[in-house]
Amino acid sequence: MFKKLLFCLIIIFIIPLCFAGDNITLFNAIERNDLATLINELDKDKSAINGYLSGTSGKETPLMIAIKEGKNDIVKELINRGADLNIKDLIHWSPIHYSAVYGNEEAAKMLINAGVKIPTDNAQKDRFIFTAAQGGNAWLVQKMLDRGDPAEVNYIGSFDNGKTPLMFAAKRGHDDIAKMLIDHGASTKSKNKDGFTVLMAACGDSDFSANSGSLWLLKKCIDDGANINESTQHGYTAIYYAAFNGNQDIIDILLEKGVNTKITMKENSLLHAAARGGSVSLIKQLVNDGYDANMFDYLGMTPLMYAAEKVNLQSALALLEAGADPNILDSQKQNALFYLAENASELNDDKANLVAKALIDHKVDVMQFNTGHAGAMAKAAYGGARKTVSTIGSAGAMKDDDMYYNAWEISCKKGHETLFQYLSFFGGDPTVYWGSYDLMMSSAKGGNAWINSYLIEQGVTVNRKNEKDYNMTAIHYAAEYGHAKIIDQLCKAGADVNAKNDDYWTPLRMAVNKGYYEASKTLLENNADVNISDGSGTVPLHRAVDMNRLDLVKLLLDHKARVLQKDKYKNTPLDYAKKKGYLEMIALIEPLEKEELGKQAEANKLREERQEAYKKTDEYKERQKKLNEMRERRRNR
């Protein structure tokens, strides 16, 4: 189950999709539960109700997002407006699947009342009860149980080697659903093809949330005679899952019942699981039982690396006291400090700083570079963890130019103003150029106006080209990331608003391509040329029409975009609209194209009339006479 779910999530989150009808404002309205803005956006563009939204990457519609976010007033409005209730996303989930996966019972009721049928199967062709049980939608589970199909309760799915609905409910800690299933005959002794049991499922699912799982179901399984030391084909037992998921209450019960902690697994160890889950008492017991604090798992990681990765001070201290070496390197030449730094952020900076101090007290090498020539200080800078950066820097990293400038550049790129100010005090030269990014380019990405203003005041060039990235300039990056204020600052500082990268894309082309209205507007207000074409002959108007963005099209037309511009395939913007069937777009552009064609025909006619009139003049006749004489002389040579 986990591997397939991970595959689905990777597909969803790494594939960049650009769909017709992208509407960032609409997406933000749903995120903020702003019903008034949502209604206004839908009134402006009725087709947007079933369009795939910017801000999502899995072909999600407004209704899907609203169900996922639990914004049920918006769900109601969308249903009443006629949203497609059966539309599918990238992995074939429909709105009813979203209500099941995200445990939104109210949305499920609205969908059923609107005529949606509870499906028998889910997107993976297993019973739909799996989806509802995992998502915690007890109302849907009860509805399916009310069908009276006895096979549904103990159905062994094809997903994840044949788990049952009870296992899914147990992993996520949905006790109400677990009790419901057991009352309808679900077995607490079932197992999948790998030997994974209901007892193991009750130990939790840390990928869902810390301390998930079901203490109630664990006790029931034990009372029903479950073997607490039973293992899967890979050697995993209940204590491993409890340790991995950090469920201390369940760990304590298993230890009390005499669970075997001296287990052998193919890829991991129980100590790694305890370090990851943060069970200090289990870490200490395992070390006392002879576990090596510096052992590697199949990823080449030590238990200390996991404790650092989870920013868990007590686990890290327990391992360090047991002799864990903080300077052991993984395959990327990263020590434990890297794992901490990579997960440090503004939100957990206080905790991360304490772990950093503990590692430094135990002589971790702060000057270590990984295979990508980055130091731990730069990793901490990425998350804006100022205190952690300061601690690592004070231990020596700040003295290394590469480490210092790398961290400073990242603070620009991520827009961490406080961290940037802190690093600025160390006297670095903001005009330094690495042969690719400089601070100005990174600031344009980060979008922090104060940082950008500071760099301009310090004399950092605004027109440098990044030779390693298609000769992009800072204003290209600002446009690509939609930072209108940064664009305005750069233009006022002398940035070339019409700079072209290697693909002949201007900043305006970048902004329009990403659907950024304010960034596009700011560029046009700063005299961006609306009619510059890229390498394929397309202009921003082509792209705006292709995305069905009426607002952007109107903006471009207001700034004299040419409706007769043709791409390399001889297509005008109107041709794009007709191919996609965008009726409102056609209604807007077609009259303008006809008007321009009329003007063009009139201009051609006038030109021809002038040419004919000129041919009748003495001047024309004299010129023709001289040309004829010249041709005659050439023939006679």
Legacy VTK file of the C-alpha trace (Angstrom):
# vtk DataFile Version 3.0
C-alpha trace
ASCII
DATASET POLYDATA
POINTS 637 float
0.000 0.000 0.000
2.646 2.487 1.055
4.764 2.068 -2.093
1.784 2.420 -4.403
0.482 5.383 -2.447
3.929 6.961 -2.586
3.988 6.419 -6.353
0.626 8.141 -6.718
1.763 11.065 -4.595
4.965 11.435 -6.615
2.945 11.461 -9.822
0.664 14.116 -8.373
3.278 16.438 -6.972
6.146 16.327 -9.443
4.305 16.647 -12.749
3.784 20.312 -13.629
0.481 20.681 -15.430
-0.826 23.724 -17.235
-4.542 23.397 -17.834
-7.053 25.606 -19.565
-9.008 27.685 -17.137
-6.225 28.071 -14.593
-7.403 30.581 -12.000
-5.124 31.448 -9.112
-7.663 33.856 -7.613
-10.297 31.124 -7.526
-7.901 28.690 -5.868
-6.952 31.278 -3.243
-10.617 32.057 -2.588
-11.243 28.408 -1.731
-8.120 28.239 0.443
-9.326 31.318 2.397
-12.965 30.140 2.471
-13.811 33.418 0.717
-17.268 32.690 -0.682
-17.817 36.228 -2.018
-14.653 36.165 -4.154
-15.461 32.657 -5.359
-18.922 33.773 -6.525
-17.426 36.822 -8.228
-14.840 34.703 -10.077
-17.430 32.166 -11.209
-19.728 34.945 -12.396
-16.864 36.327 -14.514
-15.975 32.950 -16.025
-18.661 30.282 -15.784
-16.389 27.651 -17.350
-14.018 27.916 -14.375
-16.337 25.857 -12.174
-15.017 22.658 -13.759
-11.554 23.930 -14.708
-8.338 22.599 -13.240
-6.913 25.119 -10.831
-3.525 26.798 -10.589
-2.011 25.884 -7.238
-2.858 22.212 -7.782
-0.898 19.695 -9.787
-3.197 16.717 -9.988
-6.024 18.018 -12.210
-8.135 19.153 -9.276
-11.330 21.148 -9.763
-12.739 23.795 -7.385
-15.159 21.214 -5.954
-12.364 18.728 -5.245
-10.252 21.368 -3.514
-13.185 22.597 -1.427
-13.976 19.040 -0.285
-10.319 18.369 0.513
-10.006 21.594 2.516
-13.306 21.023 4.328
-14.764 24.290 2.998
-18.319 22.969 2.916
-20.093 26.307 2.368
-18.139 26.498 -0.870
-18.928 22.838 -1.615
-22.630 23.660 -1.291
-22.313 26.714 -3.568
-20.448 24.751 -6.242
-22.980 21.916 -6.209
-25.855 24.406 -6.454
-24.127 26.071 -9.425
-23.988 22.795 -11.313
-20.394 21.656 -10.804
-19.606 18.346 -12.476
-20.009 15.819 -9.655
-18.377 12.948 -11.528
-15.305 14.627 -13.060
-12.004 12.755 -12.450
-8.560 13.979 -11.418
-5.175 12.658 -12.539
-5.504 9.394 -10.586
-9.203 8.981 -11.410
-10.616 10.269 -8.132
-14.017 11.945 -8.382
-15.496 14.326 -5.751
-17.031 11.396 -3.830
-13.548 9.864 -3.570
-12.262 13.154 -2.136
-14.995 13.122 0.515
-13.925 9.592 1.458
-10.149 10.124 1.376
-10.309 13.336 3.416
-13.020 12.176 5.817
-15.464 14.925 4.837
-18.803 13.434 5.892
-20.831 16.606 5.290
-19.562 16.853 1.713
-20.330 13.167 1.152
-23.916 13.721 2.297
-24.307 16.703 -0.042
-22.969 14.703 -2.985
-25.252 11.739 -2.284
-28.250 14.069 -1.888
-27.326 15.613 -5.252
-27.602 12.220 -6.916
-24.088 10.795 -6.727
-24.039 7.046 -6.195
-21.668 5.509 -3.677
-19.266 3.565 -5.893
-18.564 -0.099 -5.336
-14.918 0.219 -6.359
-12.270 2.857 -5.715
-9.790 4.295 -8.225
-7.520 1.267 -7.746
-10.389 -1.139 -8.593
-10.640 -2.309 -4.972
-13.735 -1.889 -2.842
-14.606 1.731 -2.111
-14.894 0.844 1.569
-11.070 0.843 1.708
-10.967 4.502 0.734
-13.622 5.545 3.245
-12.109 3.471 6.067
-8.653 4.937 5.524
-9.951 8.491 5.215
-12.086 8.203 8.326
-15.468 8.812 6.708
-17.607 6.794 9.121
-20.873 7.889 7.494
-19.843 6.463 4.127
-18.554 3.254 5.735
-21.883 2.780 7.515
-23.759 3.402 4.259
-21.726 0.682 2.556
-22.173 -1.748 5.448
-25.912 -1.114 5.286
-25.875 -2.676 1.831
-25.618 -5.984 3.644
-22.777 -7.432 1.583
-20.886 -9.742 4.010
-17.911 -9.989 1.645
-17.273 -6.254 1.948
-16.280 -6.348 5.631
-13.376 -8.763 5.275
-12.634 -8.051 1.631
-8.944 -8.632 0.872
-7.843 -5.928 -1.514
-5.295 -6.197 -4.290
-3.717 -2.998 -3.002
-0.742 -3.327 -0.625
-0.533 -7.127 -0.705
-4.126 -7.641 0.359
-4.979 -5.552 3.400
-8.503 -5.423 4.811
-10.673 -2.363 5.571
-10.044 -2.933 9.295
-6.290 -2.606 8.755
-6.728 0.727 7.009
-8.984 2.065 9.761
-6.580 0.805 12.439
-3.465 2.404 10.924
-5.115 5.813 10.863
-6.587 5.481 14.358
-10.238 5.544 13.272
-11.601 3.627 16.265
-15.227 4.382 15.420
-14.833 2.741 12.012
-12.808 -0.149 13.466
-15.583 -0.889 15.985
-18.198 -0.581 13.242
-16.349 -3.095 11.065
-15.815 -5.544 13.929
-19.513 -5.296 14.851
-20.250 -6.366 11.273
-17.910 -9.356 11.454
-14.445 -8.013 10.589
-11.713 -10.353 11.826
-8.936 -9.112 14.129
-6.798 -12.078 13.051
-6.578 -11.368 9.331
-3.242 -10.743 7.634
-2.073 -9.762 4.154
0.141 -11.767 1.809
3.290 -10.327 3.413
2.165 -11.383 6.880
1.091 -7.890 7.980
-1.527 -8.284 10.719
-4.326 -6.194 12.221
-2.204 -5.986 15.388
0.616 -4.382 13.370
-1.833 -1.997 11.729
-3.018 -0.896 15.169
0.542 0.309 15.852
-0.046 3.322 13.592
0.885 5.105 10.388
3.466 7.851 10.961
3.177 8.991 7.354
-0.360 10.050 8.280
0.308 11.558 11.716
2.431 11.005 14.781
0.893 8.729 17.422
-1.658 7.367 14.974
-2.862 3.823 15.437
-5.383 2.339 17.816
-4.590 1.478 21.423
-8.094 0.081 21.800
-7.722 -2.256 18.839
-4.228 -3.335 19.924
-5.626 -4.460 23.283
-8.532 -6.229 21.582
-6.174 -8.076 19.230
-4.097 -9.229 22.202
-7.269 -10.275 24.061
-8.332 -12.189 20.935
-5.079 -14.162 21.068
-2.891 -12.311 18.556
0.827 -13.172 18.645
2.706 -9.953 19.506
5.952 -11.405 18.097
4.551 -12.489 14.741
6.623 -11.084 11.873
6.134 -10.207 8.232
8.171 -11.858 5.485
10.717 -9.042 5.876
11.059 -9.552 9.621
8.978 -6.610 10.814
6.990 -7.093 14.019
4.494 -5.021 15.982
7.209 -3.427 18.144
8.977 -2.204 14.996
5.841 -0.472 13.713
5.092 1.025 17.129
8.675 2.310 17.410
8.739 3.605 13.841
5.487 5.482 14.410
6.568 6.905 17.754
3.564 5.506 19.602
4.880 5.315 23.149
1.657 4.025 24.742
1.638 1.063 22.382
5.389 0.498 22.874
4.848 0.384 26.647
2.050 -2.184 26.376
4.079 -4.409 24.053
7.107 -4.233 26.368
4.854 -4.993 29.332
3.566 -8.066 27.483
7.154 -9.274 26.966
7.614 -8.495 23.283
10.889 -9.669 21.738
13.145 -6.682 20.954
16.014 -8.735 19.527
14.645 -9.001 16.025
16.443 -9.231 12.688
15.145 -7.417 9.606
16.375 -7.315 6.029
16.572 -3.542 5.599
16.256 -1.800 8.973
16.827 -2.274 12.659
14.597 -1.673 15.658
17.075 0.952 16.887
16.670 2.924 13.660
12.895 2.762 14.098
13.107 3.926 17.719
15.397 6.811 16.749
13.037 7.860 13.985
9.953 7.584 16.190
11.598 9.274 19.162
11.180 6.628 21.868
14.025 7.462 24.256
13.208 4.638 26.672
13.316 2.077 23.868
16.575 3.539 22.504
18.210 3.136 25.914
16.882 -0.407 26.332
18.078 -1.459 22.882
21.559 -0.023 23.442
21.726 -1.874 26.752
20.645 -5.024 24.885
23.702 -4.705 22.632
22.480 -2.770 19.605
25.281 -0.827 17.851
24.554 2.920 18.000
26.474 3.391 14.735
24.871 0.651 12.655
23.697 1.407 9.102
20.327 0.662 7.575
19.742 -0.123 3.891
19.872 3.607 3.063
23.276 3.992 4.670
21.851 6.015 7.560
22.665 5.703 11.243
20.126 5.981 14.085
21.577 9.410 14.962
20.848 10.656 11.454
17.183 9.718 11.950
17.024 11.431 15.334
18.576 14.568 13.821
16.250 14.393 10.822
13.262 14.365 13.180
14.783 17.256 15.198
14.447 15.142 18.331
16.848 16.370 21.017
16.233 13.627 23.590
16.696 10.836 21.042
19.864 12.480 19.740
21.257 12.882 23.264
20.452 9.262 24.147
22.317 8.058 21.064
25.265 10.420 21.565
25.596 9.237 25.154
25.572 5.666 23.820
28.563 6.440 21.592
26.896 7.482 18.344
29.411 9.177 16.037
27.981 12.416 14.551
30.672 12.472 11.836
29.763 9.241 10.076
28.975 10.118 6.448
26.261 8.806 4.170
26.686 8.197 0.436
26.275 11.949 -0.189
29.064 12.744 2.302
26.569 14.168 4.779
26.937 13.802 8.535
24.163 13.983 11.139
24.262 17.798 11.139
23.064 17.830 7.520
20.003 15.767 8.429
19.156 18.229 11.163
19.806 21.297 9.014
17.730 19.985 6.136
14.700 19.798 8.422
15.298 22.994 10.394
12.881 25.850 9.766
11.586 29.082 11.226
8.874 27.058 12.979
11.169 24.571 14.755
14.286 26.759 14.969
14.468 26.685 18.777
14.370 22.871 18.854
16.745 22.526 15.906
19.195 24.917 17.526
19.366 22.754 20.654
20.040 19.637 18.579
22.723 21.525 16.622
24.405 22.532 19.885
24.317 18.920 21.096
25.950 17.691 17.889
28.556 20.463 18.025
29.273 19.613 21.676
30.051 16.109 20.436
32.499 17.460 17.824
30.424 17.233 14.666
32.313 18.687 11.683
30.528 21.923 10.716
32.944 22.384 7.786
31.830 19.218 5.986
30.712 19.669 2.362
28.397 17.166 0.723
28.789 15.882 -2.834
26.871 18.920 -4.093
29.425 21.209 -2.393
26.879 22.499 0.108
27.394 22.799 3.834
24.952 22.188 6.668
24.689 25.933 7.323
23.253 26.464 3.845
20.754 23.667 4.434
19.563 25.368 7.607
19.352 28.683 5.759
16.943 27.135 3.291
14.306 26.805 6.008
15.064 30.211 7.505
16.325 28.736 10.790
18.308 31.799 11.905
19.337 30.502 15.342
20.502 27.191 13.901
22.425 29.004 11.167
24.004 31.223 13.814
25.047 28.245 15.942
26.593 26.397 12.993
28.223 29.593 11.741
29.670 30.470 15.139
31.212 27.006 15.321
33.373 27.867 12.302
31.240 27.617 9.164
30.935 31.398 8.843
34.684 31.626 8.220
34.419 29.661 4.972
33.487 31.897 2.016
31.674 29.141 0.131
29.588 28.181 3.148
28.859 31.806 4.033
27.864 32.991 0.564
25.859 29.844 -0.084
23.783 30.468 3.037
23.413 34.179 2.178
22.270 33.378 -1.351
19.699 30.887 -0.057
18.301 33.461 2.375
17.665 35.664 -0.692
16.123 32.865 -2.719
13.720 31.912 0.074
12.958 35.495 1.090
14.111 35.027 4.692
14.535 38.699 5.597
15.655 38.279 9.222
18.232 35.657 8.278
19.462 37.785 5.368
19.941 40.766 7.703
21.814 38.598 10.188
24.178 37.242 7.525
24.698 40.744 6.099
26.315 41.842 9.350
29.299 39.587 8.626
30.521 41.922 5.914
29.936 39.869 2.794
30.106 41.534 -0.611
26.574 41.457 -2.104
27.959 42.007 -5.626
29.772 38.643 -5.653
28.918 36.553 -8.725
29.340 32.763 -8.820
29.109 32.295 -12.572
25.432 31.394 -12.340
23.210 32.903 -9.669
23.988 36.092 -7.830
22.111 37.586 -4.892
19.916 39.751 -7.135
18.711 36.792 -9.194
18.018 34.827 -6.035
16.205 37.775 -4.483
14.016 38.038 -7.584
12.973 34.450 -6.960
12.430 34.939 -3.247
10.190 37.953 -3.642
11.210 39.849 -0.509
10.960 43.558 -1.337
13.218 44.680 1.523
16.025 42.316 0.479
15.682 43.368 -3.141
15.749 47.058 -2.228
18.850 46.532 -0.085
20.698 44.827 -2.946
19.793 47.627 -5.359
21.062 50.204 -2.859
24.319 48.238 -2.554
24.859 48.511 -6.302
24.190 44.922 -7.328
23.635 44.834 -11.087
20.077 44.218 -12.236
20.850 43.102 -15.809
23.384 40.321 -15.342
22.612 37.213 -17.398
22.745 33.719 -15.960
24.773 31.876 -18.576
23.968 28.531 -16.976
20.218 29.064 -17.159
19.300 30.224 -20.676
20.716 33.719 -20.043
17.907 34.611 -17.681
18.077 37.937 -15.847
16.719 38.949 -12.462
13.556 40.398 -13.978
12.930 37.098 -15.789
12.986 35.307 -12.433
10.744 37.902 -10.801
8.253 37.437 -13.643
8.507 33.650 -13.512
7.634 33.693 -9.808
4.988 36.402 -10.126
6.609 39.003 -7.865
5.025 42.236 -9.124
6.656 44.466 -6.508
10.113 43.094 -7.290
9.481 43.670 -11.002
8.625 47.293 -10.317
11.747 47.768 -8.178
13.970 46.240 -10.846
12.445 48.336 -13.638
12.947 51.524 -11.663
16.568 50.453 -11.069
17.180 50.143 -14.813
16.394 46.513 -15.572
15.805 45.738 -19.249
12.069 45.072 -19.259
12.314 43.470 -22.723
15.375 41.297 -22.091
15.272 37.989 -23.955
16.568 34.671 -22.724
17.951 31.996 -25.038
14.403 30.965 -26.006
13.590 34.599 -26.877
11.231 34.791 -23.923
10.783 38.222 -22.391
9.735 38.747 -18.768
6.205 39.490 -20.022
6.116 36.158 -21.843
7.193 34.489 -18.582
4.537 36.200 -16.472
1.732 35.514 -18.935
2.819 31.898 -19.315
2.480 31.431 -15.553
-0.859 33.246 -15.463
0.347 36.075 -13.224
-1.967 39.016 -13.859
-0.392 41.566 -11.491
3.131 40.741 -12.655
2.029 41.118 -16.288
0.282 44.392 -15.508
3.356 45.773 -13.742
5.601 44.864 -16.680
3.260 46.574 -19.138
3.088 49.661 -16.929
6.875 49.724 -17.151
6.758 49.753 -20.974
7.161 46.058 -21.729
6.707 45.408 -25.450
3.522 43.366 -25.747
4.262 42.130 -29.277
7.742 40.586 -28.999
7.589 37.004 -30.255
9.535 34.036 -28.945
11.457 31.439 -30.938
8.253 29.820 -32.172
6.687 33.084 -33.249
4.154 33.182 -30.434
3.479 36.355 -28.499
1.996 36.706 -25.001
-1.480 37.092 -26.519
-1.261 33.604 -28.059
-0.484 32.090 -24.650
-3.169 34.046 -22.780
-5.786 32.918 -25.304
-4.527 29.333 -25.137
-5.028 29.379 -21.337
-8.513 30.898 -21.717
-7.507 33.807 -19.507
-9.927 36.564 -20.483
-8.494 38.921 -17.884
-4.979 38.616 -19.298
-6.201 38.874 -22.877
-8.063 42.099 -22.110
-4.983 43.457 -20.348
-2.769 42.697 -23.345
-5.275 44.132 -25.807
-5.479 47.317 -23.733
-1.732 47.634 -24.273
-1.938 47.293 -28.079
-1.392 43.561 -28.522
-1.706 42.698 -32.220
-4.571 40.300 -32.891
-3.221 39.443 -36.354
0.136 38.187 -35.039
0.873 34.700 -36.402
3.018 31.975 -34.882
5.325 29.796 -36.977
2.338 27.652 -37.963
0.479 30.743 -39.250
-2.024 30.662 -36.366
-3.439 33.884 -34.954
-4.732 34.156 -31.368
-8.260 33.760 -32.781
-7.211 30.445 -34.344
-6.139 29.264 -30.889
-9.515 30.203 -29.414
-11.428 28.439 -32.191
-9.373 25.238 -31.862
-10.070 25.115 -28.123
-13.721 26.135 -28.473
-13.449 29.138 -26.147
-16.702 30.905 -27.026
-16.224 33.988 -24.845
-12.702 34.393 -26.169
-13.909 34.100 -29.762
-16.622 36.678 -29.100
-13.986 39.073 -27.758
-11.285 38.639 -30.412
-13.184 37.933 -33.627
-14.612 41.466 -34.041
-11.177 42.926 -33.336
-9.561 40.682 -35.938
-12.200 41.619 -38.511
-11.643 45.278 -37.722
-7.880 44.902 -38.111
-8.284 42.961 -41.354
-10.550 45.715 -42.628
-7.997 48.360 -41.703
-5.282 46.280 -43.320
-7.302 45.897 -46.535
-8.039 49.614 -46.566
-4.372 50.429 -46.034
-3.377 48.057 -48.843
-5.937 49.629 -51.160
-4.709 53.123 -50.329
-1.121 52.015 -50.905
-2.020 50.587 -54.309
-3.885 53.765 -55.275
-0.877 55.874 -54.320
1.390 53.620 -56.354
-0.871 53.915 -59.399
-1.042 57.693 -59.031
2.725 57.909 -58.685
3.193 55.964 -61.922
1.471 58.794 -63.770
3.865 61.470 -62.529
6.791 62.919 -64.518
9.122 61.925 -61.698
8.181 58.249 -62.065
8.492 58.394 -65.859
11.932 60.014 -65.612
13.101 57.347 -63.121
11.851 54.566 -65.373
13.607 56.142 -68.356
16.930 56.234 -66.482
16.491 52.626 -65.325
15.828 51.479 -68.878
18.909 53.327 -70.146
21.007 51.700 -67.414
19.742 48.232 -68.326
20.489 48.902 -72.010
24.088 49.925 -71.256
24.615 46.740 -69.225
23.349 44.593 -72.065
25.707 46.313 -74.535
28.867 45.769 -72.438
LINES 1 638
637 0 1 2 3 4 5 6 7 8 9 10 11 12 13 14 15 16 17 18 19 20 21 22 23 24 25 26 27 28 29 30 31 32 33 34 35 36 37 38 39 40 41 42 43 44 45 46 47 48 49 50 51 52 53 54 55 56 57 58 59 60 61 62 63 64 65 66 67 68 69 70 71 72 73 74 75 76 77 78 79 80 81 82 83 84 85 86 87 88 89 90 91 92 93 94 95 96 97 98 99 100 101 102 103 104 105 106 107 108 109 110 111 112 113 114 115 116 117 118 119 120 121 122 123 124 125 126 127 128 129 130 131 132 133 134 135 136 137 138 139 140 141 142 143 144 145 146 147 148 149 150 151 152 153 154 155 156 157 158 159 160 161 162 163 164 165 166 167 168 169 170 171 172 173 174 175 176 177 178 179 180 181 182 183 184 185 186 187 188 189 190 191 192 193 194 195 196 197 198 199 200 201 202 203 204 205 206 207 208 209 210 211 212 213 214 215 216 217 218 219 220 221 222 223 224 225 226 227 228 229 230 231 232 233 234 235 236 237 238 239 240 241 242 243 244 245 246 247 248 249 250 251 252 253 254 255 256 257 258 259 260 261 262 263 264 265 266 267 268 269 270 271 272 273 274 275 276 277 278 279 280 281 282 283 284 285 286 287 288 289 290 291 292 293 294 295 296 297 298 299 300 301 302 303 304 305 306 307 308 309 310 311 312 313 314 315 316 317 318 319 320 321 322 323 324 325 326 327 328 329 330 331 332 333 334 335 336 337 338 339 340 341 342 343 344 345 346 347 348 349 350 351 352 353 354 355 356 357 358 359 360 361 362 363 364 365 366 367 368 369 370 371 372 373 374 375 376 377 378 379 380 381 382 383 384 385 386 387 388 389 390 391 392 393 394 395 396 397 398 399 400 401 402 403 404 405 406 407 408 409 410 411 412 413 414 415 416 417 418 419 420 421 422 423 424 425 426 427 428 429 430 431 432 433 434 435 436 437 438 439 440 441 442 443 444 445 446 447 448 449 450 451 452 453 454 455 456 457 458 459 460 461 462 463 464 465 466 467 468 469 470 471 472 473 474 475 476 477 478 479 480 481 482 483 484 485 486 487 488 489 490 491 492 493 494 495 496 497 498 499 500 501 502 503 504 505 506 507 508 509 510 511 512 513 514 515 516 517 518 519 520 521 522 523 524 525 526 527 528 529 530 531 532 533 534 535 536 537 538 539 540 541 542 543 544 545 546 547 548 549 550 551 552 553 554 555 556 557 558 559 560 561 562 563 564 565 566 567 568 569 570 571 572 573 574 575 576 577 578 579 580 581 582 583 584 585 586 587 588 589 590 591 592 593 594 595 596 597 598 599 600 601 602 603 604 605 606 607 608 609 610 611 612 613 614 615 616 617 618 619 620 621 622 623 624 625 626 627 628 629 630 631 632 633 634 635 636
